[in-house]
Amino acid sequence: MPTRATLYCIYGTIAAGKTTLARQLAAQHGAVLLCEDAWLVRLEAEITSFEDFRQHARRLRAAIGPHVVDLLRLGTSVVLDFAANTVNDRAWVRSLFEAGNAAHELHVIDVPEDICRARLRARNETKPEGLWFGHVPEEYFGPVSRLIVPPADAEGFDVIRHVVPSE
């Protein structure tokens, strides 16, 4: 009988450190890491706008979701480096861990906006291997941030907070 797996997911704005945390969680828990940005690059998704990203992300989630459920059912923990930033995103995550009969953790990264913007600029300029999956224009920061909805207690997630103080 497989052990009960855990689905780890992450909430945080652009350049909050989601991919870095996802890698740490995967290493710490011996979990499979699935990175949305890396998969979109591998699939050669043509993304020239935020709406393109949203369309390709929806398709990727529909394709990868059943695989995540299978892994969880087999007792393999999974770290989703797919932003759990909206109620709908988190409903999708919930559907996965419930279907996979798995535990879950929602990691919330709280980083001041000025730090995230500086990280985004640095990431776009230096293109660090494994963290830079393509240019994200700074002008996306505002529109994306306006779509983000913090998790509410009523959603019933097991939340673990990571607070990054202002520099």
N, C-alpha and C positions, 0 to 999 in steps of 0.2 A: 504494500500500500504506500503510495507516494506521500511525502510530508506535505503539509499545507503551505502553499506558496504565498508570496506577497507581491502585490503590484505596487510599485513605487511611482508616483507621479509628482509633477513639479509645477508650481504657480510662480510666475515672476515676469516682469516686463522685459522688453528687449534689452539684452546685454546685462541682465541681472546676475548671470552666472549659472543658468539652468544646465547647460551642457557640462560645465565643470562639476557641478554637484551631481549630475546624473552619473558621470564617470566614477566619482567617489563612491556613490551608493552601490553601483554595480560591483566595484572591486571589494567593497566592505562586506557585501552580502552574497557574493558569488552568483550574481544575477545576470541574466541576459540583458544587454543594453540595446535599445532600439531608438535611434536618433532620427527624428523626422527630417531635419535638414540634410543629413547624410543620405537618407533614402531618396529624397527628392533630387539630389545631385546624381546619384547612381541611376535613377530613372530618366535622367536628362529632361526633367520638367522645365519647360520654357516659361520662365517667370520674369515678366517685365513690369508687373504692377502688384500691388497688394491684393487686388482681386484675383489675379492669376495664382498667387500663393494660396489664397483661401480655396480656390477651386481644386488645385492639385492636392492640397492637404486633405480635403474632404475625400477625394478618391483614394489617397494613400491610407487614410484611416479605415475606410470601408474594406480595403484589401487586406490590411495587416491585422485588423481586429480579430478575425477568427483564429489566426495563428497565435495571437497573444492568449486567447482563451484556451487553446490546446496546450500551450506551454504551462499555463497555470494549473490546468487539470492534471498534468503530468507531475506536478510538484515543483516545477521550475519557476523561481521568482523572476520577475521582469521589471526593469526600470524603463519607463517611457519618457524619453526626452522629447515629448510632444507637450507644448504648453497647455496646462489645465487652467486657462485664464478666463473662461466664461462658464456660465451655468451649463450651457450645451456641451462644452468640452468635458466638464466634470461628469455630466450625465453619461457621456460615452465611456469615460473611464469606469464609472460605476457599473455600467452594463458589462464591461469586461471582467472585473473582479467578481461580480455576482455570478456571471455565467461560468466562470472558472473556479467558483467556490474557494476564493482566495481571500487572504487578509489584504489590507491596503494601508498605505501611508501617503498623505498629501503633504509634500514639503513646500512651504511657503517662504519664498525669498523676498525679504523686505530691504530694498536698496534705494537710497535717495536718487531722484531723477537725474541730478547733475552728475552723479557718479556713473549711472548707466549711460548717459549721453557721452561722457568722456571715454568710457570703455568701448562704446560703439564706434566712435571716431578712431580710436587706437586699433581696434580690430579691423576696420576697413582699410586703414593705412598699412598695418604690418602683416595682415593676412596670415595669422598664426596657424600653422599646420594642425588640422584636426578640430579647430574651433571656428575657422573661417570657411563657411560653405558658400559664400557669395556676398557681394556687396549689398548692404542694407542701407538705403539712403536715410540720413538723419531726419528728413522730413516725414518719414513713416512713423517716427516716434510718437508724435501727438495723436494721429488718427488711430494707431494701434492701442495706445494707452487709454484712449476714450472707450474702447471696446472691452477692456479688462474689467471684470467684476470680481471683487474679493470673495472668497468662499464664506458662506453664511453658516452659522451653527446648525440651522435647519437642514442643511444638505447632508449632515451626518458623517462628515469625513473625519478620520483620525489625522489631525493636523500637527505637523512639526514645524516650528518657526525657526527661520534663520535670519537674524537681523544684522545688517551691515551698517555700522554707524557712518555718519558723514565724516569726510576726511578733513 
